Amino acid sequence: MSSESLERNNSDEYDPFENRNIKKPNSTIGSFIHIIKGSLGTGIMAMPLAFRNGGLIFGTIGTVVICVLYAHFIHLLVRTSQKASKRSQVPMLGFSATAKDVLRNGPPSVRFCTNYASGFIDSMMVIDSFLTACLYIVFIAKSLRDVLHNQLQLDWDTRVYIMLLLVPLLIIIQVRKLKHLVPFTAIASCLIISAIGISLYFIFSAEIELSTKSMWPEWANIPSFVSIVLFAISGINTVLPVENNMKHPKHFLRPFGVMQSAFGCLTVLYAITGFFGYAQYGSDTKASITLNLPSDNGWAQTTRLISAMGVFVALGFSLYVPLEILWSHFESRLSPKRQNYAQITMRSLFAVAIILTAFVVPEIEPFIGLLGSFGAAMLSILFPVFLDTVFRWPNDFGRWRWHLMKNAVLLLFGLFVLIIGTYFSILNIIKIYE
């Protein structure tokens, strides 16, 4: 038997799931909660804004289509990571490690970019998570400002509240284990879902007039719609860490498993929130639905606080991946005695950088579309599809090479979102700051 055949047989017999050694693995329910929370943040609050750009009919259809496509991109990434782990006989691979493994074993024409792709993905994940955290901080600060201004007549600038968030952020960012973040993500999910429920109560408590609302978008608004929905649903940074830390990883991709159940729930929540939020507030729809709630109602003010608390509690989970990526570059260079203090320092500096960036740019709306069109297009669409294509190359595309044709269409869609969406998002930012 040739060495190549022997290697193939060993690969076929190797089960990466059975070789994982995780001290504190997540349960299937805990993983479901993490996936829900990975996507459920201020994004769902922005869904009425997406429908303002897309119209009621196009917005509903488009939301379902984009959520289904996003679930498919997640499936491609996780399945490729699992197959690469099996082939290389390693228990698990992260996002950048998957890219490195796939490209290293891919066609000769792509092997030269192995190290570049890995570093680029890590950089993109850190930048995307960092900017998302900045947006979350601004959202929390604006919510606190509105509530305290209405209740106590405090006329403080948003930047004051941003600076006040530094101390609690320094505390929550020190939680290092994914297992320890499960209670936080569960609480955050409950708070945000409660805020959505109360917001929907206010939406349904007043008469909704559909005849004055747009049903279809203007062509120029379609990229903004797609970008906002992608931002809302996107949680690609946390997918592989959740799957890699599962007690039963086979439950992730199986029919009606963690992924399908989570994104099924999210799709329904997003479509309902977007449709009825825009149907109620129309052209006055703001970047977050909670900002449209009446300022003279105690329940409405409570809802803003609940949503702000939910987003803040979830920050530890949102920042888990970028902090792990950054720490991996320092850990091997330090002695065990210094690692604890070094990690505390690194996490603290990261928190300070988030606060300072949010302080400089205390706006929400212009950056939602930019994060969706640039970060989500690169990480959630282009890379999963590209890695699946490279792994399958040259003869694993099925009958009539339908996988290749499908991936080509998805790559074109990703390029459309990246180029056109980013272009219009930058134009919108320029208009706001002119």
C-alpha positions in Angstrom: 0.0 0.0 0.0 1.4 3.4 -1.0 2.1 6.1 1.7 -0.7 8.3 0.1 -3.2 5.5 0.5 -2.1 4.8 4.0 -2.5 8.4 4.9 -6.0 8.5 3.4 -7.0 5.4 5.4 -5.7 6.9 8.6 -7.6 10.1 7.9 -10.8 8.2 7.2 -10.5 6.4 10.5 -9.6 9.6 12.6 -12.6 11.2 14.4 -11.7 14.7 15.6 -14.7 14.8 17.9 -13.5 11.8 19.9 -10.0 13.3 20.3 -11.1 16.6 21.7 -10.0 17.1 25.3 -12.0 20.0 26.7 -12.0 20.5 30.5 -15.3 22.4 30.7 -17.3 21.8 27.5 -20.5 23.6 26.7 -23.8 21.7 26.6 -26.0 21.7 23.5 -28.4 24.2 25.2 -25.4 26.4 26.3 -24.1 26.3 22.7 -27.6 27.2 21.4 -27.7 30.2 23.8 -24.2 31.3 22.6 -25.1 31.2 18.9 -28.3 33.2 19.6 -26.4 35.8 21.6 -23.6 35.9 19.0 -26.0 37.4 16.5 -28.6 38.9 18.9 -27.4 42.4 19.8 -28.1 45.9 18.7 -28.5 44.5 15.2 -32.0 43.3 15.8 -32.9 46.8 17.1 -31.7 48.1 13.7 -34.0 45.9 11.7 -36.8 48.5 11.3 -34.1 50.8 9.8 -33.3 48.0 7.3 -37.0 47.8 6.4 -37.1 51.6 6.0 -34.5 51.1 3.2 -36.1 47.9 1.8 -39.8 48.4 2.1 -42.3 46.0 3.7 -42.6 43.3 1.0 -39.0 43.4 -0.2 -37.8 43.7 3.4 -39.6 40.6 4.5 -38.5 38.4 1.6 -35.0 39.8 1.7 -34.6 39.2 5.4 -35.6 35.6 5.1 -33.3 35.1 2.1 -30.3 36.7 3.7 -30.8 34.8 7.0 -31.0 31.5 5.1 -27.9 32.4 3.0 -26.0 33.4 6.2 -26.9 30.0 7.8 -25.6 28.3 4.7 -22.3 30.3 5.0 -22.0 29.2 8.6 -22.6 25.6 7.5 -19.9 25.9 4.9 -17.4 27.2 7.4 -18.1 24.7 10.1 -18.2 21.8 7.7 -14.9 22.8 6.0 -13.3 23.2 9.5 -14.5 19.7 10.5 -13.3 18.1 7.3 -9.9 19.9 7.5 -9.6 18.7 11.1 -10.3 15.1 10.0 -7.8 15.3 7.1 -5.0 16.8 9.2 -5.9 14.6 12.2 -6.3 17.4 14.7 -9.2 17.7 17.2 -10.3 21.2 16.2 -9.5 24.3 14.1 -10.4 27.9 14.6 -11.3 30.2 11.7 -7.8 31.3 10.8 -6.3 27.9 11.5 -8.9 26.4 9.1 -7.9 28.9 6.4 -4.2 28.0 6.9 -4.9 24.3 6.8 -7.1 24.5 3.7 -4.8 26.7 1.7 -1.6 24.8 2.7 -3.2 21.6 1.3 -4.9 23.3 -1.6 -3.9 23.8 -5.2 -0.4 25.1 -5.7 -1.7 28.4 -7.1 -3.1 29.4 -3.6 -0.5 27.9 -1.3 1.6 31.1 -1.4 -1.1 33.1 0.5 -1.4 30.6 3.4 0.2 32.7 6.1 -1.2 35.9 4.7 -4.8 34.6 4.7 -4.5 33.4 8.3 -3.1 36.7 9.5 -5.7 38.7 7.5 -8.6 36.7 9.0 -7.3 37.2 12.5 -6.9 40.9 11.9 -10.3 41.2 10.3 -11.9 39.4 13.3 -10.2 41.7 15.8 -11.1 44.8 13.9 -14.7 43.8 13.3 -15.2 42.8 16.9 -13.5 46.0 18.1 -15.7 48.3 16.0 -18.8 46.3 16.9 -18.0 46.8 20.6 -17.5 50.5 19.9 -21.0 50.7 18.4 -22.4 48.8 21.3 -20.8 51.3 23.7 -22.3 54.2 21.8 -25.7 52.5 21.8 -25.6 52.0 25.6 -24.4 55.5 26.2 -27.2 57.0 24.0 -29.8 54.9 25.8 -28.6 56.0 29.2 -28.4 59.6 28.1 -32.0 59.6 26.9 -33.4 58.0 30.0 -31.6 60.2 32.5 -32.3 63.3 30.5 -36.1 62.5 30.5 -36.2 61.4 34.1 -33.7 63.6 35.9 -33.2 66.4 33.3 -29.5 65.7 33.1 -28.2 67.4 30.0 -24.9 65.5 29.8 -23.3 64.8 26.4 -23.2 61.2 25.1 -19.4 61.3 25.5 -19.8 61.6 29.3 -21.8 58.4 29.5 -19.2 56.7 27.2 -16.5 57.5 29.7 -18.6 56.3 32.6 -18.8 52.9 31.0 -15.1 52.4 31.2 -15.1 51.0 34.8 -17.8 48.3 34.3 -16.2 47.4 30.9 -12.8 46.9 32.6 -14.5 44.4 34.9 -16.6 42.3 32.5 -13.8 42.1 29.9 -11.7 40.1 32.4 -13.9 37.0 32.2 -11.7 34.6 30.2 -13.5 31.2 29.9 -16.3 30.6 27.4 -17.9 28.3 29.9 -18.1 31.1 32.5 -19.7 33.4 29.9 -22.8 31.2 29.5 -24.8 32.8 32.4 -23.9 36.2 31.0 -25.1 35.4 27.5 -28.3 33.8 28.9 -29.1 36.9 30.9 -28.2 39.1 28.0 -30.4 37.2 25.6 -33.3 37.3 28.1 -32.9 41.1 28.5 -32.7 41.8 24.8 -35.7 39.5 24.0 -37.6 41.3 26.8 -36.7 44.7 25.3 -37.9 43.5 21.9 -41.1 42.2 23.4 -41.9 45.4 25.2 -41.0 47.4 22.0 -43.4 45.3 20.0 -46.1 46.0 22.7 -45.7 49.7 22.1 -45.7 49.2 18.3 -48.9 47.2 18.4 -50.6 49.4 21.0 -51.0 52.2 18.4 -52.8 51.9 15.1 -50.5 50.8 12.2 -51.2 52.4 8.8 -49.6 50.3 6.0 -50.8 52.4 3.1 -48.3 55.2 3.8 -45.3 52.9 4.0 -43.0 51.8 1.2 -43.5 48.2 -0.1 -40.4 48.1 -2.3 -37.0 49.9 -2.1 -35.4 52.4 -4.3 -32.4 50.9 -6.2 -29.9 53.0 -4.3 -31.2 51.8 -0.9 -30.8 48.0 -1.6 -27.1 47.9 -0.6 -28.0 49.6 2.7 -30.8 47.1 3.4 -28.5 44.1 2.7 -25.7 45.6 4.8 -27.9 46.3 7.8 -29.5 42.8 7.7 -26.0 41.2 7.4 -24.8 43.3 10.4 -27.8 42.3 12.4 -27.5 38.5 11.8 -23.7 38.3 11.7 -21.9 36.5 14.5 -19.3 34.6 12.5 -16.5 35.4 15.1 -18.1 33.2 17.7 -19.3 30.2 15.6 -16.2 28.0 15.5 -15.2 28.8 19.2 -18.7 27.6 20.2 -18.6 24.5 18.0 -15.0 23.7 19.2 -16.1 23.9 22.8 -19.2 21.7 22.6 -19.6 18.5 24.6 -21.5 17.0 21.6 -20.2 18.8 18.5 -22.2 16.5 16.2 -25.3 18.3 17.4 -24.2 21.6 15.8 -24.9 20.8 12.1 -27.3 17.9 12.4 -30.9 18.5 11.2 -32.8 20.7 13.7 -29.5 21.0 15.6 -27.9 24.0 17.2 -27.3 26.0 14.0 -30.7 25.4 12.3 -32.7 26.0 15.5 -30.8 29.1 16.4 -31.1 30.8 13.0 -34.7 29.7 12.6 -35.5 31.6 15.8 -33.4 34.6 14.8 -35.0 34.8 11.3 -38.5 35.0 12.8 -37.5 37.6 15.4 -35.7 39.7 12.9 -38.5 39.7 10.3 -41.2 40.5 12.9 -39.2 43.3 14.5 -38.2 44.9 11.2 -41.6 44.7 9.6 -43.8 46.0 12.4 -41.1 48.5 13.6 -41.1 50.2 10.2 -44.8 49.8 9.7 -45.4 51.8 12.9 -42.7 54.5 12.6 -42.2 54.8 8.8 -39.7 57.5 7.7 -39.1 58.5 11.4 -37.6 55.0 12.1 -34.3 55.5 13.9 -31.1 53.4 14.1 -32.5 51.5 17.1 -36.1 50.8 17.6 -35.9 51.6 21.3 -35.0 55.2 20.4 -38.4 55.5 18.8 -40.3 54.7 22.0 -42.1 57.5 23.7 -39.9 59.5 26.1 -42.7 60.3 28.5 -43.5 56.7 29.3 -41.9 54.8 32.2 -42.1 51.4 30.5 -40.5 52.8 27.4 -37.7 54.2 29.4 -37.3 50.9 31.2 -37.1 49.2 27.9 -34.2 51.3 26.9 -32.4 50.5 30.1 -33.1 46.8 29.6 -31.8 46.7 26.1 -28.7 48.7 27.1 -28.0 46.3 30.0 -28.5 43.3 27.7 -26.0 44.6 25.2 -23.5 45.5 27.9 -23.7 42.1 29.6 -23.1 40.4 26.2 -19.9 42.4 25.6 -17.7 39.8 27.4 -18.9 37.2 24.9 -18.6 39.5 21.9 -15.0 40.2 22.8 -14.0 36.6 23.6 -12.6 35.8 20.2 -10.5 39.0 19.5 -9.0 38.8 22.9 -8.1 35.1 22.4 -6.5 36.0 19.1 -4.5 38.9 20.6 -3.4 36.8 23.6 -2.1 34.0 21.4 0.6 36.4 20.1 1.8 37.2 23.6 1.3 34.0 25.6 4.3 32.0 24.3 6.7 35.0 24.8 6.0 35.3 28.5 6.9 33.2 31.5 4.0 31.5 33.4 4.4 33.8 36.3 3.8 36.9 34.2 1.0 35.6 32.1 -1.9 36.5 34.5 -0.8 40.1 34.9 0.0 40.4 31.2 -3.5 39.2 30.3 -5.1 41.6 32.7 -3.1 44.5 31.2 -3.9 43.5 27.6 -7.6 43.2 28.3 -7.6 46.5 30.1 -5.8 48.3 27.3 -8.3 46.8 24.8 -11.2 48.2 26.9 -9.6 51.6 27.1 -9.1 51.6 23.3 -12.8 50.8 22.7 -14.0 53.6 25.0 -11.6 56.2 23.4 -12.7 55.2 19.9 -16.4 55.4 20.8 -15.6 58.8 22.5 -14.2 60.2 19.2 -17.1 58.9 17.0 -20.3 58.8 19.2 -22.7 57.9 16.3 -24.6 54.7 15.5 -26.4 54.8 12.2 -23.6 55.5 9.7 -21.5 52.6 11.0 -24.1 49.9 11.1 -24.1 49.6 7.3 -20.3 49.9 7.0 -19.8 47.0 9.5 -22.3 44.9 7.6 -21.0 45.6 4.1 -17.3 45.4 4.9 -16.8 43.1 8.0 -19.7 40.7 7.4 -19.1 40.5 3.6 -15.4 39.5 4.1 -15.8 37.2 7.1 -19.3 35.8 6.7 -19.5 35.4 2.9 -16.3 35.5 0.9 -14.0 33.5 3.2 -16.4 30.6 4.0 -17.3 30.2 0.3 -13.7 30.6 -0.9 -12.4 28.0 1.7 -15.1 25.5 0.7 -14.2 25.9 -2.9 -10.5 25.4 -2.3 -11.1 22.4 -0.1 -13.2 20.7 -2.7 -10.8 21.5 -5.6 -10.6 20.0 -8.1 -13.0 17.0 -8.2 -15.4 17.3 -5.2 -18.1 19.6 -6.6 -20.8 17.0 -7.2 -22.7 16.1 -10.4 -22.4 18.8 -13.1 -20.0 20.6 -10.7 -23.1 22.3 -9.1 -21.2 23.2 -5.9 -18.7 25.2 -8.0 -21.5 27.0 -9.8 -23.3 27.7 -6.6 -20.1 29.0 -4.9 -19.4 31.2 -7.9 -22.8 32.9 -7.5 -22.3 33.3 -3.8 -18.8 34.9 -4.3 -20.4 37.4 -6.7 -23.0 38.2 -4.1 -20.3 38.7 -1.5 -18.3 41.0 -3.8 -21.5 43.0 -4.5 -22.1 43.5 -0.8 -18.4 44.4 -0.2 -17.9 46.9 -3.0 -21.3 48.5 -3.5 -22.4 48.3 0.2 -19.1 49.8 1.4 -19.3 52.5 -1.2 -22.8 53.7 -0.2 -22.0 53.3 3.5 -19.0 55.6 3.2 -21.1 58.1 1.2 -23.6 58.2 4.1 -20.9 58.7 6.7 -19.5 61.6 4.6 -23.0 63.2 4.4 -23.5 63.0 8.2 -20.1 64.6 9.0 -20.1 67.3 6.3 
